[in-house]
């Protein structure tokens, strides 16, 4: 296999740095992200506060560092749940065939017919703010995309020679799926999960920006953008720094996804998937 593109290395380096900052937040940002200091509210970046302070005098760098834990943690759980449920449903539909496949395919189409973010806002509004509710809302919308992709990939792969040979040797359908079909479909699913990761981060930030995500005073990049917009003209750093970190994270994930797609050479498989399923899966 050829070496990974440079974009993958750049994206992975940025993500590794972000994960390191999130894990080492107590060491890198010793200031308490919850402690208010009203005399120092809206303080500009300085040696004492690298990114300045927010409207309540809280250290902005500390809140961004701890906010990385929230964004990365929520996105990881959402993608894990969506991937497991989606692959299980899609692979089950492809193997079952017949009316089961048709029924599950129509159920996937029904969920995908709704606007993703609007439905997430509705679910989060009904359940109320909270990390668990955000995960449930985003995972409930994320699995159909992976189910559609897995169904298309498994349907195309089950007619390949290696799958037919395994069945001819007496392998049961479950063994063929686990040992042969899923590993062959893994590169395409991995690339889609990378893009979905960035979509989950944006969705979580959007819900927090609207007040439907992580409840205060927990730090969240989206909530920080919402809090800073009222001070945009007098303290633009309240929006610039969390917005820049959010944009950099999404850009790094996109670079990794594009690089993995070229490195793993899944373009042909993705094209087959789009042809079989009718349209590409939704990022979430």
C-alpha contacts under 8 A as a table, 3 or more apart, distances in Angstrom:
res1	aa1	res2	aa2	distance
2	X	263	X	7.15
3	X	263	X	7.34
4	X	8	X	6.45
4	X	9	X	7.53
4	X	259	X	7.07
4	X	260	X	7.42
4	X	263	X	5.55
5	X	8	X	5.57
5	X	9	X	7.08
5	X	259	X	5.69
5	X	260	X	7.94
5	X	262	X	7.78
5	X	263	X	6.66
6	X	9	X	5.16
6	X	10	X	6.31
6	X	259	X	7.70
7	X	10	X	5.04
7	X	11	X	6.01
7	X	255	X	5.50
7	X	256	X	6.44
7	X	258	X	7.88
7	X	259	X	5.77
8	X	11	X	5.16
8	X	12	X	5.93
8	X	255	X	6.09
8	X	256	X	4.53
8	X	257	X	7.72
8	X	258	X	7.84
8	X	259	X	5.05
8	X	260	X	6.81
9	X	12	X	5.16
9	X	13	X	5.99
9	X	256	X	7.71
10	X	13	X	5.15
10	X	14	X	6.32
10	X	252	X	7.34
10	X	255	X	7.64
10	X	256	X	7.93
11	X	14	X	5.23
11	X	15	X	6.18
11	X	251	X	7.73
11	X	252	X	4.19
11	X	253	X	6.24
11	X	254	X	7.82
11	X	255	X	5.48
11	X	256	X	5.20
12	X	15	X	5.06
12	X	16	X	5.89
12	X	252	X	7.11
12	X	253	X	7.99
12	X	256	X	6.62
13	X	16	X	5.06
13	X	17	X	6.16
14	X	17	X	5.14
14	X	18	X	6.24
14	X	249	X	7.49
14	X	252	X	6.28
15	X	18	X	4.97
15	X	19	X	6.11
15	X	249	X	6.84
15	X	252	X	6.59
15	X	253	X	7.61
16	X	19	X	5.10
16	X	20	X	6.06
17	X	20	X	5.01
17	X	21	X	6.18
18	X	21	X	5.11
18	X	22	X	6.22
18	X	68	X	7.37
18	X	249	X	7.87
19	X	22	X	5.01
19	X	23	X	6.11
19	X	68	X	7.66
20	X	23	X	5.16
20	X	24	X	5.88
21	X	24	X	5.16
21	X	25	X	5.53
21	X	28	X	7.05
21	X	65	X	6.11
21	X	68	X	7.93
22	X	25	X	5.19
22	X	65	X	5.38
22	X	66	X	6.04
22	X	67	X	7.83
22	X	68	X	5.46
22	X	69	X	5.35
23	X	26	X	7.98
23	X	69	X	7.46
24	X	27	X	5.40
24	X	28	X	6.02
25	X	28	X	5.06
25	X	29	X	5.34
25	X	30	X	7.52
25	X	62	X	7.09
25	X	65	X	5.64
25	X	66	X	6.22
26	X	29	X	5.41
26	X	30	X	5.31
27	X	30	X	5.62
29	X	32	X	7.78
29	X	61	X	6.79
29	X	62	X	4.91
29	X	65	X	7.28
30	X	62	X	7.41
31	X	59	X	6.56
31	X	62	X	6.35
32	X	35	X	5.35
32	X	58	X	7.64
32	X	59	X	7.31
32	X	62	X	6.97
33	X	58	X	6.02
33	X	59	X	6.01
33	X	60	X	7.61
33	X	62	X	5.22
33	X	63	X	5.07
33	X	66	X	7.59
33	X	219	X	7.66
34	X	58	X	6.46
34	X	63	X	8.00
34	X	217	X	6.87
34	X	218	X	7.97
35	X	57	X	7.85
35	X	58	X	5.89
36	X	56	X	5.43
36	X	57	X	5.07
36	X	58	X	5.04
37	X	40	X	5.49
37	X	41	X	6.43
37	X	56	X	6.32
37	X	57	X	4.33
37	X	58	X	6.32
38	X	41	X	5.06
38	X	55	X	7.98
38	X	56	X	5.60
38	X	57	X	5.14
39	X	57	X	7.11
40	X	43	X	5.53
40	X	53	X	7.02
40	X	56	X	7.98
40	X	57	X	5.06
41	X	53	X	5.85
41	X	54	X	5.88
41	X	55	X	5.11
41	X	56	X	5.28
41	X	57	X	3.74
41	X	58	X	7.33
42	X	52	X	7.01
42	X	53	X	5.16
42	X	54	X	5.07
42	X	55	X	5.29
42	X	56	X	7.55
42	X	57	X	6.36
42	X	235	X	6.27
43	X	52	X	5.18
43	X	53	X	5.01
43	X	54	X	7.27
43	X	57	X	7.30
44	X	49	X	7.90
44	X	51	X	7.15
44	X	52	X	4.50
44	X	53	X	6.71
44	X	235	X	7.43
44	X	237	X	7.33
45	X	48	X	8.00
45	X	49	X	5.68
45	X	50	X	5.01
45	X	51	X	4.67
45	X	52	X	3.91
45	X	53	X	7.59
46	X	49	X	5.08
46	X	50	X	5.27
46	X	51	X	7.24
46	X	52	X	6.44
47	X	50	X	5.73
49	X	52	X	4.85
49	X	53	X	6.84
49	X	59	X	6.21
49	X	60	X	7.48
49	X	61	X	7.27
50	X	60	X	7.92
50	X	61	X	6.47
51	X	59	X	7.41
51	X	60	X	5.49
51	X	61	X	5.26
51	X	237	X	7.27
51	X	241	X	7.08
52	X	59	X	6.30
52	X	60	X	5.71
52	X	61	X	7.37
52	X	237	X	7.35
52	X	238	X	7.89
53	X	56	X	7.51
53	X	57	X	4.99
53	X	58	X	5.17
53	X	59	X	4.68
53	X	60	X	5.03
53	X	238	X	7.65
54	X	57	X	5.17
54	X	58	X	5.49
54	X	59	X	6.77
54	X	60	X	6.05
54	X	228	X	7.34
54	X	238	X	6.18
55	X	58	X	7.45
55	X	227	X	7.72
55	X	228	X	7.57
58	X	63	X	7.74
59	X	62	X	5.49
59	X	63	X	6.49
60	X	63	X	5.12
60	X	64	X	6.15
60	X	238	X	7.55
61	X	64	X	5.09
61	X	65	X	6.08
62	X	65	X	5.10
62	X	66	X	6.14
63	X	66	X	5.17
63	X	67	X	5.70
63	X	219	X	5.40
63	X	220	X	7.58
64	X	67	X	4.79
64	X	68	X	6.22
64	X	219	X	7.05
64	X	220	X	7.33
64	X	221	X	6.64
64	X	242	X	6.42
65	X	68	X	5.30
65	X	69	X	7.22
66	X	69	X	5.34
66	X	70	X	6.98
66	X	219	X	6.36
66	X	220	X	7.97
67	X	70	X	5.08
67	X	71	X	6.27
67	X	218	X	7.76
67	X	219	X	4.78
67	X	220	X	4.61
67	X	221	X	5.97
68	X	71	X	5.17
68	X	72	X	5.84
68	X	73	X	7.99
68	X	220	X	7.58
68	X	221	X	7.70
69	X	72	X	5.43
69	X	73	X	5.63
70	X	73	X	5.18
70	X	74	X	5.94
70	X	219	X	7.53
70	X	220	X	6.56
71	X	74	X	5.37
71	X	75	X	6.09
71	X	201	X	5.83
71	X	204	X	6.95
71	X	205	X	7.54
71	X	220	X	7.03
71	X	221	X	7.60
72	X	75	X	5.17
72	X	76	X	5.97
72	X	201	X	7.13
73	X	76	X	5.18
73	X	77	X	6.29
74	X	77	X	5.34
74	X	78	X	6.06
74	X	131	X	7.32
74	X	134	X	7.88
74	X	135	X	6.27
74	X	200	X	7.86
74	X	201	X	7.68
74	X	204	X	7.57
75	X	78	X	5.09
75	X	79	X	6.04
75	X	197	X	5.86
75	X	198	X	7.87
75	X	200	X	5.18
75	X	201	X	5.63
75	X	204	X	7.75
76	X	79	X	5.32
76	X	80	X	6.07
76	X	197	X	7.13
77	X	80	X	5.08
77	X	81	X	6.14
77	X	135	X	7.09
78	X	81	X	5.34
78	X	82	X	5.98
78	X	135	X	5.64
78	X	136	X	7.76
78	X	138	X	6.42
78	X	139	X	5.08
78	X	142	X	7.62
78	X	200	X	7.16
79	X	82	X	5.04
79	X	83	X	5.78
79	X	139	X	7.19
79	X	142	X	7.46
79	X	193	X	6.72
79	X	196	X	6.97
79	X	197	X	6.38
79	X	200	X	7.57
80	X	83	X	5.24
80	X	84	X	6.15
81	X	84	X	5.31
81	X	85	X	6.04
81	X	139	X	6.27
81	X	143	X	7.52
82	X	85	X	5.36
82	X	86	X	5.65
82	X	139	X	5.28
82	X	140	X	7.48
82	X	142	X	5.23
82	X	143	X	4.05
82	X	144	X	7.86
82	X	146	X	7.09
83	X	86	X	5.13
83	X	87	X	5.82
83	X	143	X	6.19
83	X	146	X	6.05
83	X	147	X	7.98
83	X	193	X	7.46
84	X	87	X	5.41
84	X	88	X	6.08
84	X	143	X	7.96
85	X	88	X	5.17
85	X	89	X	6.14
85	X	143	X	5.97
85	X	147	X	7.55
86	X	89	X	5.24
86	X	90	X	5.89
86	X	143	X	4.41
86	X	144	X	5.84
86	X	145	X	7.15
86	X	146	X	4.77
86	X	147	X	3.88
86	X	148	X	7.62
86	X	150	X	7.32
87	X	90	X	5.09
87	X	91	X	5.66
87	X	146	X	6.10
87	X	147	X	5.23
87	X	150	X	5.47
87	X	151	X	7.70
88	X	91	X	5.40
88	X	92	X	5.88
88	X	147	X	7.36
89	X	92	X	5.13
89	X	93	X	6.10
89	X	104	X	7.57
89	X	147	X	5.75
89	X	151	X	7.93
90	X	93	X	5.17
90	X	94	X	6.24
90	X	104	X	7.96
90	X	146	X	7.43
90	X	147	X	4.09
90	X	148	X	5.96
90	X	149	X	7.32
90	X	150	X	5.02
90	X	151	X	4.14
90	X	152	X	7.86
91	X	94	X	5.09
91	X	95	X	6.15
91	X	147	X	7.44
91	X	150	X	5.85
91	X	151	X	5.29
91	X	154	X	6.20
91	X	177	X	7.95
92	X	95	X	5.26
92	X	96	X	5.94
92	X	101	X	7.94
92	X	151	X	7.87
93	X	96	X	5.21
93	X	97	X	5.96
93	X	100	X	6.25
93	X	101	X	4.34
93	X	102	X	7.87
93	X	104	X	6.31
93	X	105	X	7.51
93	X	151	X	6.50
94	X	97	X	5.55
94	X	101	X	6.20
94	X	151	X	5.22
94	X	152	X	7.56
94	X	154	X	6.11
94	X	155	X	5.38
95	X	154	X	7.76
95	X	155	X	7.59
95	X	173	X	7.55
96	X	100	X	6.23
96	X	101	X	6.21
97	X	100	X	5.95
97	X	101	X	4.63
97	X	102	X	7.46
98	X	101	X	5.49
98	X	102	X	6.44
99	X	102	X	4.93
99	X	103	X	5.95
100	X	103	X	5.15
100	X	104	X	6.15
101	X	104	X	5.31
101	X	105	X	5.95
102	X	105	X	5.10
102	X	106	X	6.17
103	X	106	X	5.27
103	X	107	X	6.27
104	X	107	X	4.98
104	X	108	X	6.21
105	X	108	X	5.12
105	X	109	X	6.26
105	X	148	X	7.47
106	X	109	X	4.93
106	X	110	X	6.20
107	X	110	X	5.15
107	X	111	X	6.56
108	X	111	X	5.38
108	X	112	X	6.20
108	X	144	X	5.32
108	X	145	X	7.95
108	X	147	X	7.40
108	X	148	X	6.99
109	X	112	X	5.03
109	X	113	X	6.01
109	X	144	X	7.91
110	X	113	X	5.18
110	X	114	X	7.26
111	X	114	X	5.87
111	X	141	X	7.25
111	X	144	X	6.85
112	X	115	X	7.44
112	X	116	X	7.51
112	X	141	X	7.87
112	X	144	X	6.67
112	X	145	X	7.49
112	X	282	X	7.55
114	X	118	X	7.95
114	X	119	X	6.73
115	X	118	X	5.52
115	X	119	X	6.11
116	X	119	X	5.38
116	X	120	X	6.23
116	X	141	X	6.41
116	X	284	X	7.65
117	X	120	X	4.91
117	X	121	X	6.12
117	X	203	X	6.88
118	X	121	X	5.05
118	X	122	X	6.27
119	X	122	X	4.98
119	X	123	X	6.17
119	X	141	X	7.87
120	X	123	X	5.12
120	X	124	X	6.01
120	X	137	X	5.33
120	X	138	X	6.12
120	X	141	X	7.17
121	X	124	X	5.14
121	X	125	X	5.93
121	X	207	X	6.67
121	X	212	X	7.25
122	X	125	X	5.09
122	X	126	X	6.23
123	X	126	X	5.20
123	X	127	X	6.24
123	X	137	X	5.67
124	X	127	X	5.20
124	X	128	X	5.53
124	X	129	X	6.55
124	X	133	X	6.21
124	X	134	X	6.22
124	X	137	X	6.09
124	X	207	X	7.88
124	X	212	X	5.95
124	X	213	X	7.35
125	X	128	X	5.10
125	X	129	X	7.28
125	X	212	X	6.23
127	X	133	X	6.28
128	X	133	X	7.00
128	X	212	X	6.57
129	X	133	X	6.62
129	X	134	X	7.33
129	X	211	X	7.25
129	X	212	X	4.80
129	X	213	X	5.08
129	X	214	X	6.00
129	X	215	X	5.66
130	X	133	X	5.24
130	X	134	X	6.22
130	X	212	X	7.66
130	X	213	X	5.87
130	X	214	X	5.05
130	X	215	X	5.73
131	X	134	X	5.13
131	X	135	X	6.27
131	X	213	X	6.68
131	X	214	X	5.43
131	X	215	X	7.84
132	X	135	X	5.14
132	X	136	X	6.22
133	X	136	X	5.06
133	X	137	X	6.06
133	X	213	X	7.93
134	X	137	X	5.16
134	X	138	X	6.12
134	X	204	X	7.01
134	X	207	X	7.89
134	X	212	X	7.97
134	X	213	X	5.92
134	X	214	X	7.62
135	X	138	X	5.33
135	X	139	X	5.86
136	X	139	X	5.23
136	X	140	X	5.93
137	X	140	X	5.30
137	X	141	X	6.67
138	X	141	X	5.27
138	X	142	X	6.01
138	X	200	X	7.19
138	X	203	X	7.65
138	X	284	X	7.25
139	X	142	X	4.83
139	X	143	X	6.24
139	X	284	X	7.91
140	X	143	X	6.38
141	X	144	X	6.69
141	X	284	X	6.56
142	X	145	X	6.07
142	X	146	X	7.29
142	X	282	X	7.57
142	X	283	X	7.44
142	X	284	X	4.33
143	X	146	X	5.39
143	X	147	X	6.08
143	X	284	X	7.64
144	X	147	X	4.85
144	X	148	X	6.06
144	X	281	X	7.75
144	X	282	X	7.98
145	X	148	X	5.29
145	X	149	X	6.30
145	X	280	X	7.92
145	X	281	X	4.26
145	X	282	X	5.09
145	X	283	X	7.03
145	X	284	X	7.03
146	X	149	X	5.00
146	X	150	X	5.87
146	X	189	X	7.31
146	X	192	X	7.86
146	X	281	X	6.67
147	X	150	X	5.12
147	X	151	X	5.94
148	X	151	X	5.18
148	X	152	X	6.23
148	X	277	X	6.60
148	X	281	X	6.55
149	X	152	X	5.23
149	X	153	X	6.13
149	X	189	X	7.49
149	X	273	X	6.28
149	X	277	X	7.40
149	X	280	X	7.59
149	X	281	X	6.33
150	X	153	X	5.10
150	X	154	X	5.94
150	X	185	X	7.37
150	X	189	X	7.37
151	X	154	X	5.33
151	X	155	X	5.94
152	X	155	X	5.18
152	X	156	X	6.26
152	X	272	X	7.72
152	X	273	X	5.11
152	X	274	X	7.95
152	X	276	X	5.69
152	X	277	X	5.95
153	X	156	X	5.25
153	X	157	X	6.09
153	X	185	X	6.08
153	X	269	X	7.38
153	X	272	X	7.74
153	X	273	X	5.96
154	X	157	X	5.01
154	X	158	X	5.86
154	X	181	X	6.30
154	X	182	X	7.45
154	X	185	X	7.08
155	X	158	X	5.60
155	X	159	X	7.40
156	X	159	X	6.20
156	X	160	X	7.45
156	X	272	X	7.76
157	X	160	X	5.28
157	X	163	X	7.25
157	X	181	X	6.38
157	X	184	X	7.78
157	X	185	X	7.98
158	X	163	X	5.54
158	X	164	X	7.19
158	X	181	X	6.89
159	X	163	X	6.56
159	X	164	X	6.50
160	X	163	X	5.55
160	X	164	X	6.35
161	X	164	X	5.08
161	X	165	X	5.97
162	X	165	X	5.06
162	X	166	X	6.22
162	X	180	X	7.74
163	X	166	X	5.14
163	X	167	X	6.32
163	X	176	X	6.67
163	X	180	X	6.78
163	X	181	X	7.24
164	X	167	X	5.14
164	X	168	X	6.06
165	X	168	X	4.94
165	X	169	X	6.28
166	X	169	X	5.20
166	X	170	X	6.73
166	X	171	X	5.62
166	X	176	X	6.58
167	X	170	X	5.19
167	X	171	X	4.97
167	X	172	X	6.78
167	X	173	X	7.49
167	X	176	X	7.15
168	X	171	X	7.29
171	X	175	X	6.14
171	X	176	X	6.26
172	X	175	X	5.30
172	X	176	X	6.24
173	X	176	X	5.06
173	X	177	X	6.10
174	X	177	X	5.06
174	X	178	X	6.18
175	X	178	X	5.20
175	X	179	X	5.70
175	X	180	X	7.73
176	X	179	X	5.42
176	X	180	X	5.29
176	X	181	X	6.33
177	X	180	X	5.68
177	X	181	X	4.72
177	X	182	X	5.80
178	X	181	X	6.36
178	X	182	X	5.62
178	X	183	X	7.33
179	X	182	X	6.92
179	X	183	X	6.79
180	X	183	X	5.75
180	X	184	X	6.38
181	X	184	X	5.22
181	X	185	X	6.27
182	X	185	X	4.99
182	X	186	X	5.88
183	X	186	X	5.03
183	X	187	X	7.87
184	X	187	X	7.12
185	X	188	X	5.75
185	X	189	X	6.43
186	X	189	X	5.05
186	X	190	X	5.87
187	X	190	X	5.03
187	X	191	X	6.26
187	X	264	X	6.38
187	X	266	X	6.68
188	X	191	X	5.29
188	X	192	X	6.29
188	X	261	X	7.68
188	X	266	X	5.75
188	X	269	X	7.02
188	X	270	X	6.74
189	X	192	X	5.09
189	X	193	X	6.03
190	X	193	X	5.02
190	X	194	X	6.28
191	X	194	X	5.16
191	X	195	X	6.60
191	X	257	X	5.45
191	X	258	X	7.86
191	X	260	X	6.27
191	X	261	X	6.00
192	X	195	X	5.25
192	X	196	X	6.02
192	X	257	X	7.56
192	X	283	X	7.24
193	X	196	X	4.75
193	X	197	X	5.99
194	X	197	X	5.15
194	X	198	X	6.94
194	X	253	X	6.40
194	X	254	X	7.50
194	X	256	X	7.27
194	X	257	X	5.39
195	X	198	X	5.49
195	X	199	X	6.49
195	X	253	X	6.68
195	X	254	X	6.24
195	X	257	X	5.91
195	X	283	X	6.22
196	X	199	X	4.84
196	X	200	X	6.08
196	X	283	X	4.55
196	X	284	X	5.07
197	X	200	X	5.13
197	X	201	X	6.39
197	X	253	X	7.41
197	X	284	X	7.69
198	X	201	X	5.14
198	X	202	X	6.31
198	X	249	X	7.64
198	X	250	X	5.18
198	X	253	X	6.02
198	X	254	X	7.31
199	X	202	X	5.16
199	X	203	X	6.07
199	X	283	X	5.87
199	X	284	X	5.65
200	X	203	X	4.98
200	X	204	X	6.05
200	X	284	X	6.03
201	X	204	X	5.20
201	X	205	X	6.14
201	X	250	X	7.73
202	X	205	X	5.09
202	X	206	X	6.01
202	X	250	X	7.87
203	X	206	X	4.97
203	X	207	X	6.20
204	X	207	X	5.21
204	X	208	X	6.18
204	X	213	X	6.50
204	X	222	X	7.46
205	X	208	X	5.05
205	X	209	X	5.95
205	X	213	X	7.54
205	X	220	X	7.11
205	X	221	X	6.05
205	X	222	X	3.98
205	X	223	X	7.15
206	X	209	X	4.97
206	X	210	X	6.33
206	X	213	X	7.95
206	X	222	X	5.93
207	X	210	X	5.14
207	X	211	X	6.27
207	X	212	X	4.95
207	X	213	X	4.72
207	X	222	X	7.38
208	X	211	X	4.91
208	X	212	X	5.38
208	X	213	X	3.91
208	X	214	X	5.73
208	X	215	X	7.82
208	X	220	X	6.89
208	X	221	X	7.80
208	X	222	X	4.98
208	X	223	X	4.98
209	X	212	X	7.50
209	X	213	X	7.51
209	X	222	X	4.42
209	X	223	X	4.67
209	X	224	X	7.60
209	X	225	X	6.62
209	X	226	X	5.15
210	X	213	X	7.48
210	X	223	X	7.74
210	X	226	X	7.54
211	X	214	X	7.68
211	X	215	X	7.45
211	X	223	X	7.12
212	X	215	X	7.61
214	X	218	X	6.55
214	X	219	X	7.80
214	X	220	X	6.73
214	X	223	X	7.89
215	X	218	X	6.14
216	X	219	X	7.09
219	X	223	X	7.23
219	X	224	X	7.29
220	X	223	X	5.18
220	X	224	X	6.10
221	X	224	X	5.08
221	X	225	X	6.33
221	X	242	X	5.65
221	X	243	X	7.43
221	X	246	X	7.05
222	X	225	X	5.15
222	X	226	X	6.38
223	X	226	X	4.98
223	X	227	X	6.14
224	X	227	X	5.04
224	X	228	X	5.97
224	X	238	X	7.29
224	X	239	X	7.24
224	X	242	X	6.83
225	X	228	X	5.13
225	X	229	X	6.12
225	X	238	X	7.14
225	X	239	X	5.28
225	X	242	X	6.71
225	X	243	X	6.90
226	X	229	X	5.57
226	X	230	X	7.74
227	X	230	X	6.56
227	X	231	X	7.93
227	X	238	X	7.96
228	X	231	X	5.35
228	X	232	X	6.21
228	X	235	X	7.79
228	X	236	X	7.52
228	X	238	X	4.85
228	X	239	X	5.33
229	X	232	X	4.85
229	X	236	X	7.99
229	X	238	X	7.63
229	X	239	X	6.45
230	X	233	X	7.97
231	X	234	X	5.41
231	X	235	X	5.33
231	X	236	X	6.68
231	X	238	X	7.49
232	X	235	X	5.47
232	X	236	X	4.53
232	X	237	X	7.87
232	X	238	X	7.31
232	X	239	X	6.91
233	X	236	X	5.98
235	X	238	X	6.09
236	X	239	X	5.63
236	X	240	X	6.13
237	X	240	X	4.80
237	X	241	X	5.88
238	X	241	X	6.38
238	X	242	X	7.16
239	X	242	X	5.86
239	X	243	X	5.80
240	X	243	X	5.22
240	X	244	X	5.84
241	X	244	X	5.11
241	X	245	X	6.22
242	X	245	X	5.16
242	X	246	X	6.12
243	X	246	X	5.12
243	X	247	X	6.07
244	X	247	X	5.08
244	X	248	X	5.96
245	X	248	X	5.06
245	X	249	X	6.11
246	X	249	X	5.21
246	X	250	X	6.33
247	X	250	X	5.25
247	X	251	X	6.04
248	X	251	X	5.04
248	X	252	X	6.08
249	X	252	X	5.17
249	X	253	X	6.33
250	X	253	X	5.15
250	X	254	X	6.19
251	X	254	X	5.05
251	X	255	X	6.18
252	X	255	X	5.09
252	X	256	X	6.23
253	X	256	X	5.06
253	X	257	X	6.06
254	X	257	X	4.99
254	X	258	X	6.05
255	X	258	X	5.21
255	X	259	X	5.97
256	X	259	X	5.08
256	X	260	X	5.94
257	X	260	X	5.16
257	X	261	X	6.09
258	X	261	X	5.13
258	X	262	X	6.43
259	X	262	X	5.27
259	X	263	X	5.93
260	X	263	X	4.85
260	X	264	X	5.67
260	X	265	X	7.86
261	X	264	X	5.49
261	X	265	X	5.72
261	X	266	X	5.58
261	X	267	X	6.67
262	X	265	X	4.93
262	X	266	X	6.95
262	X	267	X	7.33
265	X	268	X	7.28
266	X	269	X	5.09
266	X	270	X	5.96
267	X	270	X	5.04
267	X	271	X	6.12
268	X	271	X	5.08
268	X	272	X	6.30
269	X	272	X	5.04
269	X	273	X	6.13
270	X	273	X	4.89
270	X	274	X	6.18
271	X	274	X	5.12
271	X	275	X	6.20
272	X	275	X	5.06
272	X	276	X	6.05
273	X	276	X	5.10
273	X	277	X	5.90
273	X	278	X	7.99
273	X	280	X	7.42
274	X	277	X	5.27
274	X	278	X	5.40
274	X	279	X	4.92
274	X	280	X	5.25
275	X	278	X	5.42
275	X	279	X	7.13
277	X	280	X	7.40
